[in-house]
Amino acid sequence: MDTLESRNPRIAFKLAEVDRQIVKIASKDLARQQNSLMLIPSENYASRAVMEIQGSILANKYAEGYPGERYYNGCEFMDEVESLAIERAKNLFGVAHVNVQPHAGTQANMAAYYALLEPGDTILSMSLSHGGHLSHGDNVNFSGRYYNVVTYGVNAKTERIDMAEVSRLAQQHRPKLIVVGATAYPRQFDFEAWRRIADSVGAYLLADIAHIAGLIAGGVHPSPVPYSDVVTTTTHKTLRGPRGAMIMCKAEYADKIDRAVFPGLQGGPFLHTIAAKAVAFKEASEPAFKAYQAQIVKNAVALAGRLTENGFRLVSGGTENHLMLMDLTSKYEKLSGRQAADHLEDAGIIVNKNSIPYDKRKPRTTSGIRLGTPMVTTRGMQEEQMHLIADFIAEALEGRQKAAIKRRIRTKVQELCAQFPIYEYLLS
């Protein structure tokens, strides 16, 4: 029988037949993910449904432009996919306009700046060293190079954002854009207060909710949508979708935002990823997702509480969201964040080094580590397991110079992980 596969068999080959080397590497990382406690707060496990559609036939199509206005033919079904993703995101966050094409959070921020600002305009944003993001204006990033950036931080005593100081800086520098959002801030944001400050100086307000988008969708963190001109976010992290981003905004900024994304900064969108975003938005609209987000916060509070009981100082005294910052200097003066993260990885616990406010060490070493609960919560772990994890961390860091202790903890970690398997369909 003359079939497509007989005429061109290569397109029918499975990955294992085409590239065993890549399969071997992916299999090793699957084992790593299964047998480690993943506590990096910016990571999560995408669902099987999300991964299936992202690796689908939709990866084959170019679709420059927007639904109904493409520069390529053959986009009828691409329009359906993107329109569905947009409507689901609008309903999920209660927002007037959504652009689902940005490939990453930094590109979403870049597009927002491109739409609202001119080079040299002033941005008021959170300092990277106090918990902000590179794309909020750090001098090694495009944002710090093309805009005049003024930064705010946290109070030295409370380690929380001082809104009076933010207001003072706004009045002094008269920014055109104020950015609220962070990658390492363990407290909630009062977006209404930020709106008042922006209005007092006639500034745009941009909320970068990349870390907390899932918490907002789940109803366990206040939403910036009623108060912000533009909201940017990634679609993974707490939202638990594919690696990507989107921009939400008021209707009056829709055209500017869309033109900034395409043709301003990007060409063809990744429709396979946009389809995966649509699936993630559908998952996030289910009651189980709200319960999941509530458990993320419960787990974070439980983990933070037990770490405190174990003698560690947490920045700002704890957490109100999905993450926490541990100040290692409070217990181990000579132990850096980089060293601590390496020791914990030896014990099967994955965290990342992170600067703490007013850190005396450089960003490549740091005095702190950042921990979060999205991934262990996805696995089904609850408060009881958070107490175990905190004890593992304390024991591993206390016995960090003894390989036998770290091996023993790694065994305990693997036993715990075996009770909460990931991706069972891949492990069989």
N, C-alpha and C positions, 0 to 999 in steps of 0.2 A: 504494500500500500504506500502510495506516494503521499507523505505527510510533511508538514513544516519541519518536524523534528528529524525526519529522515534526510531532508534536503539541507537542513542547517542545524545539525545536532547540538552545536555549541550553546545555543540559546536555551536548550532544555537541561543543560548540566546544572546540578546543584552545587552549592558553595563548596561542600566537602570534596567534590570531584574537580573543581576548578582551582582551588587555592587551599591546600591543607595547612599551609603555614599560618594563614590568617585564622583559620578555624582553631588551630592549636593555641594561638595567642588569646583569642576570644574565650576559649574554654578555660584557660588558666585564669582569666579575669572573672569569669563566672564563678569559679571555685573560690577566688579571693572574696568576691562579694558575698557569696553564701556563707563563708566561714569567718567573716570579720564583722565587727560591730561598726557600722558606718555612721559616724557622728558629725560629718561635715554638713553644716546647715544649709548650704546652697545646693546639695545633691538630693536626689530622690530616685525611687524605682518607678519608671514608667510602666503602665499596665501592658499586658500582652496585646490588648486591642490597639493601643497606641503604637506599639512597635510593629504590629502586623501591617497597619495601613501605611506607616512611614516607609516600610520596605516593599511597597506595592508597585503596581504598574503605573501609578500616578507619577513616579519618579522620572518617567520618560518624556514628559511634556513641557515645552516652553510656553509661557503664558504672560509675556510682558504686558503691562497695563492692568486694568481693573475689570471686574465683571461687566460685560456688555460693551467694553471699550478696549479690546485686546489688539495687539499689533501682529498677532499670529492667527491663522485660521485653525479650526479644529479644537476650539476652546469651550465648546458648549458645556461639557461636563466639568471642566475646570471652573467655569463660572458658578455652577451649582455647588461645587465644593467650597469655594471661597465665600459665596453668599451665605451658605449654611454656617460656616465658622463665624462670620461676622454677626449674624443674627443670634447665635448661641452666646457669643461673648457679650453682646449688648444686653441680652436678657439676664445673663449671669451677674453682671456688674451694675445693671441699671443705668447705662450710659447712652448718650445720643449717637455717638459715632465711634467706630472701631476700624483700625487698619491692622490686618493680621499678617502683613507681608514682612516686617523686619526679621532679619535672620538672627539677631542677638540683642541683648539688652543695651549694649553700648551703641549699636546702630539705631535703636529706637530713640535713645537720648540724643544722638547726633541729629536725627531727623527732626526731633522737636526743636532743638536749637536752630537748625537750618530754617525751620518754618517761622520761628518767632523772633529771631535775633539777626543782627548784622555783626560781622567780625569787629571785635573791640568792645562790644556791649558788655555791661557788667552783670555778672551772675553772683548771687549769694547762695552758698551751698555748704554742706558739712565737710569739714576737713577729713581727708583720708585717714590721717593718724588718729582721729577720734571716732571713726566708724563709717565715714562716707565711702564713696566709690570713685575709682579712677576717672570715670566719665563725668563726674560732677565738677571737674575742674583741676585735677591734679596736673602739675607742671610737666609730667612725663607723658601725658595723654593729649590728644588733639584738643580737648576742651580747655585745657590750661594754656595751650599755645595760641588759640584763636580768639579767646575771650578774656576779659578782665575779671578775674575771679577773686572774690572776697569770701573768706571762710568763717564759719562759726564752729564751735566745738561744745564740749560738755563742761559743766562746772567742776572745778577741781575737787570740791568736797562731796557733792551729791553724785557726780559722774552722770548727770542727766542734762539734757539740753536746757539752757537757761533762756526762756522765751523773752525775758526782759532784755537780755544781751543781744538776742537776735533782732529784736525791735530797734535797739540802739544802733546796731550795725546797718540795718536797713535805712534808718533815717540819715545816717552819716554818709552812706555810699550810694543811695538811691538806685538800687539795681533794677534792671529791666526784667530780670527773671529771678525768682527765688525757687530753689530746689529743696524739697523735703523728702528724705529717704536715706537709707543707710544699708550697709552690708554687715555691720557688726554693732548694732545698737539694740540692747535687750529690752527696751521699754516701748510702750505704745506712743503713737503720735496723735496729738489733738489737732486735726486738720482744720477745724473751724478757727482755732487761734492763729494758725498759719495764714488763713485767708484774710483775717483782719489785718495782719502785718503787711501782707502783699497789697491790700487795698489802701493802706495808709501811705504808701509810696507809689501807687499806680503801677505795680509790678505784676507780671504774669506769675502764676503759681503752678509749678510742675511737681507732681508727686511721683516719685520712683518707688513703686511697690514691689519690685522684683522679688524680695524676700518674703513679703507678707501677703502676696496676692491670694494664696490659698486660704489663709486665715480670714481675709476680708470676704472672699466668696463663701466661706463657711460660717460667717457671722460671728467670729470670735475676735475681730479687730475692727475698729471704726473704719468706715469707707471714706476715701478722699473725693469720691466722684461728685458729691454735691458742692464741694468747695474749690476744686482744682480746675484750671483751664485745660490742662493736659495731664494725663496719667500714663506713665510707661511701666511696662513690666516684662519680665521673662515669662515663659510658659512652662518652665520646669519647676525646680525648687518646690515650694509648698503646693503649687498648683498641680504638680505631678503629671505634666504633659511632656511633649517632646522638647528638646533643646531648641529654643526659638524665642520670639518676643512679639509684642503687639503694642500699639499706641491707642489710647482712648482719649476722647476730647469732647468738648462742647461742640454743638453743630456749627457754630460760627467759625471754628478753626478747621473744619473738616477738609476743605479744599486745600488750604495751606499745608496741612499735615500730609495729605495724600500726594501732593506734588513734591513735597520734600522727600518722601520715601521713593516714589517713582514719578518722574525720571531723575529726581535730584540726587539720590545716593545709591540706589540699587537698580539692577536690571531685572532679569526674570525672577519671579518669586518661586519658592520651593513648594509646589502644590502638594507633594507627598507629605511635607511637614505641616502645611496648612490643614490638610485632611486630618493629620494626627492631632493638631490643635483642636479641631472641631470635635473629635472623639473625647479629648480631655475635658472640653467644656461641657459636653454631655454628661460625662462621669461626675464632674464637679457640681452639676445641678441635682444630683441624687441625694436623698436624705443620708445615706451612708457616708457621703463626703463631709457633711456637716459634723457628724459624729467623729469622723477621723480627725478633722481640724481641732475639735474640742479636746480630743485625746492627745494631740501633739502638744497643746499648751499644758495640759495636766501632767504629761510626761516631763516636759521641760521644767516645770515647777518642782516636780518630785526629784529629778536629777540634780537640779540646783540646790535643793534643800539638803540632800544627802551629801553632796560635795562640801557644802558648808559645814555640816556635822563632822565631816572628815578633816576639817581644818583648813580648807582652801577658801581664799577670799575671791568673791565674784564681783566684777565691776558693777557698780550701782546697787550691789547687795542682792542681786537675783535676776529674775526675768519675768516679763509679761507676755512674751511671744514664744518663738520656737528655738531661740538660741541663747547662749550665755557666753561671757568672756571670763576666763579664769586668770587671775593674777598670780603667776608662779612665784613672784618675789616675796609674797606674804609668807611662804612656807620654805621655799628653796631659793635662797638669794642668788646662787651661782648657776641655777638651771635655767636655760633659755627656752623660749617657746619651740624653737627648731629642735633642740635636743629632746624636749619632752614629747613632741609629736613623733620623733623617731623611736623613742623608747616605747611609747604606747603602740606604735605599729608593730614592733617586735612582739608585743603581747596580743596582737590581733584587734587592736582598737584604733580606728582611723579618725583623727582630728586634724586640724590645721593650725600651724603657728599663726599668731595674730598680734599685732600691736595693741597695747592697752593705752588709754588716754594718758598723755604726758609720759610716754614710754621713754626711757633713757637708752634703750637698745635700738639698733637699726632695724628697718623693716625685714631684712633678710634673716635676722636672728629673733627678735622680739622678746618681750617679757611675759607673753600670754599665749594661751591657746583658745580657740573658738570651738564650741561644741553645740550641736543641735539635735533635735529629736524627730525630724520628718521621716527618715529612713527606717529607724527602729520601730516607729509607730506604724508605718506601712506594713512591716512584718507582723504586726499584731501584738507587739510588746506593750505592757502597761506599767503602772507605777511600781509594782513589785520588781519588775526587771530593771527599772531605772535605778533602784536602790542597789541591786547587784552590780550594775555597770559602774556606778559611782565607787563602789567598794573595789572593783577590779582596777579602776583608774588609780585610786589611792594606793593600793598594794603595788601596782606596777611602778609607779613613780617613786615610792619609798624604797623598793628593791631594784631600782633601775640598773644598778651596777652588777647585779647577779643574774646571769643568763638563765639559770635554773628556775628562778622565780618567774621570770617573764615567760618561759616555756610552760610552766605550770598554769599561769593565768591564761595563756593562749589555749591550752586544752580546755579550761573552764569556758572560755569564750566560744570555742567550737561546739561544746556540748549545749550551751545556751542557744547558739544559732541553729543547731539541728532541730530544736524544738519549734523554731519559727522559720521554716524554709522559704526561700524566694524562688519564684519561677519554677514551680515543681515540674511543669511540662518540659522544661529544658534539662532537668536533673535526672530524669528517668532514663 
